[in-house]
Amino acid sequence: MNQISNVNLHGSAQFSESNRFSFHPILPQMGQLEAFKRNGTAQQLTDGSFEFQPRSWSRSRAELITLLPHGRLTKTQAGDYLLTIRIPDWESHPMAIVSSESLEAISALRTYIYEAEVA
């Protein structure tokens, strides 16, 4: 697909009460644009103007230290250690999960720091 920097399309747009926006060009041409589906920010002004800005996602640059049954322990690019534990509401003993996985993370962090010092 060719890199297209700016394309002007003419057509009709529909905005329904269910907040669904759709646009249909007058002269559709296959391959004129690259298809995409993205999350982003849409803005419609009272004069009918419409803008959409796709959200750019950047991958985490954190270094994974260990995966846990309900989370992970990572070292961020800034050098901080980040422990994430996600427990569903239906779990019967969330405090026990936090306690046991925190101890598991401490053990993994101890090993990680020791291996870094030896290397």
PyMOL commands that set and color helices and strands:
alter all, ss='L'
color gray80, all
select helices_A, chain A and resi 94-118
alter helices_A, ss='H'
color red, helices_A
select strands_A, chain A and resi 11-15+21-25+40-44+50-54+63-68+71-75+81-85
alter strands_A, ss='S'
color yellow, strands_A
deselect
rebuild
show_as cartoon
